[in-house]
Amino acid sequence: MATFLLIRLLRWSVGLLLILFIAYAMMYYGAGDPIRMMFIQGEDFDSEDEVVMLALRKKYGLDDPFLVQFGNYLNNLLQGDWGRSIRLQVDRPVLEIVQFRLPISMQLGFAATVIGAVAGIGLGILSALYHNRWQDRLTISSVLFINGIPSFVIVPMLLYLLVLELKLIDVPYGWHGVFHVDAMLPIAVISIGVLPIVVRQTRSAMLEVKSQLYVRTARAKGMPESRIILRHMLRPVLTPVATTLGLIMISLINGSLFVEYILNIQGFGLLTIEGIKKVDYPIIMAVVVVGTLIIFVSNFLVDIIYPILDPRVRAQ
C-alpha cells in the first residue's frame, strides 16, 4: 500500500507540474500583456500611462521573464501563497477566496452525486430485471428524454413547478446551506445530469451479471430474488459504477457553472466564470490547481474502492 501511495504521489506531482506549466505558459504567451488585459476594461483606468503599468507589473511580479515568474509562482504555492486577486476582489488572498467558495460547490456536488447515484442504481437494476419489457423501455426513454433537456430549460421548468404550482419554496437565490429548502432546485438540476450515466452503467453491468453461473445457481437453490440482488449481484454491478461516479464527482464540482451562475450561488463554478470574465490570472491558476487536484483525488478514491468491491482486484 505504501508503494502504491508513493507511486501515485510521484505521478500526481509530475502531472500537476506539467499542467501548471502549460496553463501558466498559455496565460503568459497567449493573452498578451497580463496587466493591460486585466485592467484595460476599467473605464477609469488609463492603460496608456506606462508609469502606472510598470508599477503594477512590479507589484504583482509580472515584470520578470517567464521562467522566473513561473519559478516564483511554484515557490509561493509550496509555501501556501496562492497569490492575490487582482480584479475580482482586489488584493485579497486567492486562497481565502477558494476556501470560501469550494466547500459550497463540494456540498452541491456531493448531495447531487448521492441522490443521482441512489436513483440511478435503482432505476438501472429495475431496467435490467425487466429487460426489453415495458418497464425497461419506459425507464430508458424517460431518462434519455430528461437528459436531452438543457439545464437552462430545466431550471425555469422546476422553478415553475416548485415555486408557482406546488409552492414548496420561494424563488431560490444565493446559498443558505445544503439542508436549506432553497438547495432543492440546484441539487435536483445537477442530479438530473447524473442519472443517465449511472442508469446506463448499472443496467449494462446488471445484464452481464444476470447471466453468470453463480446467480443461476442461487436461483436454483430457491434463494429469494431480493437476497440474490443484494448479496450476489450488487457488488460486481457497483464496480464499473464506482468508476463512473468518480468522473461524475469531478464534473459536478467543476461543471455546475450554469446553475451557480443563474441562482447566484457563490460556489467554485461561479468563481471560475468570474475569474475568466475579469481576466484575473491568480484566480484562473487557482482554478487549474484545484481542478487538477480534484481529478487526482477522485481517481485515487476509485482505485481504493475497486479492491473493496472486487476481491479479484484485491488478490492481484
C-alpha positions in Angstrom: 0.0 0.0 0.0 2.9 2.4 0.8 4.5 1.7 -2.6 1.1 2.3 -4.3 0.7 5.6 -2.5 4.3 6.7 -3.2 3.9 5.9 -7.0 0.6 7.8 -7.0 2.1 10.9 -5.3 5.0 10.9 -7.8 2.7 10.7 -10.7 0.5 13.5 -9.3 3.5 15.7 -8.6 4.8 15.4 -12.2 1.3 15.7 -13.7 0.4 18.8 -11.6 3.7 20.4 -12.5 3.2 19.9 -16.3 -0.4 21.2 -16.1 0.6 24.3 -14.2 3.5 24.9 -16.6 1.2 24.7 -19.6 -1.5 26.8 -18.0 1.0 29.5 -17.0 2.6 29.5 -20.4 -0.8 29.9 -22.1 -1.5 32.9 -20.0 1.9 34.4 -20.4 2.3 34.0 -24.2 -1.3 33.7 -25.3 -3.1 36.6 -23.7 -0.6 39.3 -24.3 0.3 41.8 -21.6 -1.4 40.5 -18.4 -1.7 43.9 -16.7 -3.1 45.6 -19.8 -5.5 42.7 -20.4 -6.6 42.8 -16.7 -7.2 46.5 -16.4 -7.9 47.7 -19.9 -11.7 47.0 -19.4 -11.8 49.5 -16.5 -13.4 52.7 -17.6 -11.4 54.9 -15.1 -8.0 53.2 -15.8 -5.6 54.9 -18.1 -3.9 52.0 -19.8 -1.6 54.3 -21.7 0.2 55.5 -18.6 3.3 53.4 -18.7 4.5 54.5 -15.3 1.3 53.1 -13.7 1.6 49.9 -15.9 5.2 49.3 -14.8 4.3 49.9 -11.1 1.5 47.3 -11.4 3.7 44.8 -13.2 6.3 45.1 -10.4 3.7 44.9 -7.6 2.3 41.6 -8.9 5.6 40.1 -10.0 4.8 40.3 -13.7 7.9 42.2 -14.8 10.2 39.2 -14.7 10.9 36.7 -17.6 8.6 33.7 -17.9 10.7 31.1 -16.2 11.4 33.4 -13.3 7.7 34.2 -12.9 6.8 30.5 -13.0 9.5 29.6 -10.5 8.3 32.3 -8.1 4.8 31.1 -8.5 5.7 27.5 -7.7 7.8 28.6 -4.7 5.0 30.7 -3.3 2.5 27.9 -4.0 4.5 25.4 -2.0 4.6 27.9 0.9 0.8 28.2 0.8 0.7 31.6 -1.0 -1.7 31.3 -4.0 -1.3 34.9 -4.9 -3.6 37.8 -4.6 -6.7 38.6 -6.6 -6.1 41.5 -9.0 -9.6 42.3 -10.3 -12.2 40.0 -8.8 -11.6 41.0 -5.1 -8.7 43.4 -5.4 -5.7 42.5 -3.3 -7.5 39.7 -1.4 -5.5 36.4 -1.0 -6.7 33.9 -3.5 -6.5 31.0 -1.0 -9.1 32.8 1.2 -11.5 33.1 -1.8 -11.1 29.4 -2.7 -11.6 28.3 0.9 -14.9 30.1 1.0 -16.2 29.1 -2.5 -15.0 25.5 -2.9 -17.0 23.9 0.0 -20.2 25.3 -1.4 -19.7 23.5 -4.7 -18.5 20.4 -3.0 -21.7 20.3 -0.9 -23.8 20.7 -4.0 -21.7 18.1 -5.9 -21.8 15.5 -3.1 -25.5 15.8 -2.5 -26.3 15.6 -6.2 -24.0 12.6 -6.6 -25.6 10.7 -3.7 -29.1 11.4 -4.9 -28.3 10.7 -8.6 -26.4 7.5 -7.7 -29.1 6.1 -5.5 -31.8 6.9 -8.0 -29.7 5.8 -11.0 -28.6 2.5 -9.5 -32.2 1.7 -8.5 -33.6 2.5 -12.0 -30.7 0.7 -13.7 -31.4 -2.5 -11.6 -35.1 -2.2 -12.3 -34.5 -1.8 -16.0 -32.2 -4.8 -16.2 -34.6 -7.1 -14.3 -37.3 -6.2 -16.7 -35.0 -6.2 -19.8 -36.9 -5.5 -23.1 -40.2 -5.1 -21.3 -42.3 -2.0 -20.9 -40.6 -1.1 -17.5 -37.2 -1.2 -19.2 -38.4 0.9 -22.2 -40.1 3.4 -20.0 -37.1 3.9 -17.7 -34.6 4.3 -20.5 -36.8 6.5 -22.7 -37.7 8.7 -19.7 -34.1 9.1 -18.6 -32.9 9.9 -22.1 -35.7 12.4 -22.6 -34.9 14.2 -19.4 -31.2 14.2 -20.3 -31.9 15.8 -23.6 -33.4 18.9 -22.0 -30.8 21.6 -21.5 -30.2 23.0 -18.0 -31.3 26.4 -19.0 -34.7 24.9 -19.7 -34.9 22.5 -16.7 -34.2 25.4 -14.3 -37.3 27.5 -15.3 -39.4 24.4 -15.5 -38.6 23.3 -12.0 -39.0 26.9 -10.8 -42.5 26.9 -12.2 -43.3 23.5 -10.7 -41.8 24.1 -7.2 -42.5 27.8 -6.8 -45.7 28.5 -8.6 -47.6 25.2 -8.7 -46.5 23.3 -5.6 -45.5 26.3 -3.6 -42.8 24.3 -1.9 -40.1 27.0 -2.0 -39.7 30.7 -2.7 -37.6 31.8 -5.6 -34.2 30.5 -4.6 -31.3 32.9 -4.9 -27.9 32.7 -3.2 -26.7 29.9 -0.9 -28.1 29.2 2.6 -26.7 25.7 3.2 -27.2 22.3 1.7 -30.0 21.4 4.1 -32.0 24.6 3.3 -35.1 24.2 1.2 -33.7 26.5 -1.4 -31.0 23.9 -2.2 -33.7 21.6 -3.6 -33.6 23.2 -7.0 -29.8 23.3 -7.8 -29.3 19.8 -6.4 -32.2 18.5 -8.4 -30.9 20.1 -11.6 -27.4 18.7 -11.1 -28.7 15.3 -10.1 -30.6 15.0 -13.4 -27.3 15.2 -15.3 -26.0 12.3 -13.2 -28.9 9.9 -13.8 -28.4 8.8 -17.5 -24.8 7.8 -17.0 -25.5 5.8 -13.8 -28.6 4.2 -15.2 -26.8 3.0 -18.4 -23.7 1.7 -16.5 -25.8 -0.1 -13.9 -28.1 -1.6 -16.5 -25.2 -2.9 -18.6 -23.4 -4.3 -15.6 -26.6 -5.9 -14.2 -27.4 -7.6 -17.6 -23.9 -9.1 -17.6 -24.1 -10.3 -14.0 -27.6 -11.8 -14.5 -26.3 -14.5 -16.8 -23.4 -15.6 -14.5 -23.4 -19.2 -13.3 -23.4 -18.4 -9.6 -26.6 -16.2 -10.0 -28.4 -19.1 -11.7 -27.2 -21.5 -9.0 -28.6 -19.2 -6.3 -31.9 -19.1 -8.1 -31.9 -22.9 -8.5 -31.4 -23.2 -4.7 -34.6 -21.2 -4.2 -33.0 -18.1 -2.8 -35.2 -15.0 -2.7 -34.7 -12.6 -5.6 -34.1 -9.6 -3.3 -31.3 -11.6 -1.5 -29.7 -12.6 -4.8 -29.6 -9.0 -5.9 -28.3 -7.5 -2.7 -25.8 -10.3 -1.8 -24.6 -11.7 -5.1 -25.3 -9.1 -7.9 -25.0 -5.7 -6.4 -21.2 -5.7 -5.6 -20.0 -6.6 -9.1 -22.5 -4.2 -10.5 -21.2 -1.3 -8.4 -17.6 -1.9 -9.6 -18.0 -0.1 -13.0 -20.5 2.3 -11.5 -17.8 3.4 -8.9 -15.5 4.5 -11.7 -18.3 6.5 -13.3 -19.2 8.2 -10.0 -15.5 9.3 -9.7 -15.7 11.0 -13.0 -19.2 12.4 -12.2 -18.0 13.9 -9.0 -15.3 15.8 -10.9 -17.8 17.2 -13.5 -20.3 18.1 -10.8 -17.9 20.2 -8.7 -16.3 21.9 -11.8 -19.3 21.7 -14.1 -22.1 23.3 -12.1 -21.3 26.6 -13.7 -24.7 27.3 -15.2 -26.7 26.5 -12.0 -24.4 28.6 -9.8 -24.4 31.5 -12.3 -28.2 31.6 -12.7 -29.1 31.2 -9.0 -26.1 33.4 -7.8 -24.6 30.6 -5.7 -21.2 31.8 -4.6 -19.5 28.5 -5.4 -16.4 27.4 -7.2 -18.2 27.2 -10.5 -19.2 30.8 -10.3 -15.7 31.7 -9.2 -14.4 30.1 -12.4 -16.7 32.2 -14.6 -15.9 35.4 -12.7 -12.2 34.8 -12.8 -12.3 34.3 -16.6 -14.6 37.3 -17.2 -12.4 39.5 -15.1 -9.2 38.1 -16.6 -7.9 37.6 -13.0 -4.9 35.3 -13.6 -4.2 34.3 -10.0 -7.9 33.2 -9.7 -7.6 31.2 -13.0 -4.4 29.5 -11.8 -6.1 28.6 -8.6 -9.0 27.0 -10.6 -6.4 25.0 -12.5 -4.7 23.8 -9.3 -8.0 22.8 -7.5 -9.5 21.2 -10.6 -6.4 19.1 -11.2 -6.2 18.0 -7.5 -9.9 17.0 -7.6 -9.2 14.8 -10.6 -6.3 13.2 -8.9 -8.1 12.6 -5.6 -11.2 11.3 -7.3 -9.2 8.7 -9.3 -7.3 7.7 -6.1 -10.6 7.1 -4.2 -11.9 5.0 -7.1 -8.6 3.0 -7.0 -9.2 2.3 -3.3 -12.9 1.4 -3.7 -12.2 -1.1 -6.6 -10.5 -3.7 -4.4 -13.2 -3.5 -1.8 -15.9 -4.1 -4.4 -14.0 -6.7 -6.4 -11.9 -9.3 -4.5 -10.2 -10.3 -7.7 -8.5 -6.9 -7.9 -7.5 -7.2 -4.2 -5.9 -10.6 -4.9 -3.8 -9.2 -7.7 
